[in-house]
Amino acid sequence: MNIFEEPRGDNAIYDLLGQLKEEIEASQRRKPEETILTEDQVVKILNISSRTLKYLKSRRQIAFSKLSGRTYILLSDLLALLKSNRLDSIANRI
């Protein structure tokens, strides 16, 4: 039995699992410019400290938005930061 299949009878947990499945599938189809990350997610993705992220923001090395005291970063902005700091390999220079 698939966990997303509803068994006989009504059960709210299977409705929630169905909604969760739809949200996961939708998030996998989102473009980078539509994917919004929290500071905690960025710290985990980049494997940096929250202080380092604060430093990057204070130097305006990464674009971000503030809303109601919370900071949000677009995945596309995070990718732009990584691309701008990319070093080509020696093999690419030859």
Secondary structure, DSSP 8 states (H G I E B T S, - for coil): --TTS--SS--HHHHHHHHHHHHHHHHHH--GGG-EEEHHHHHHHHT--HHHHHHHHHTTSS--EEETTEEEEEHHHHHHHHHHT----HHHH-
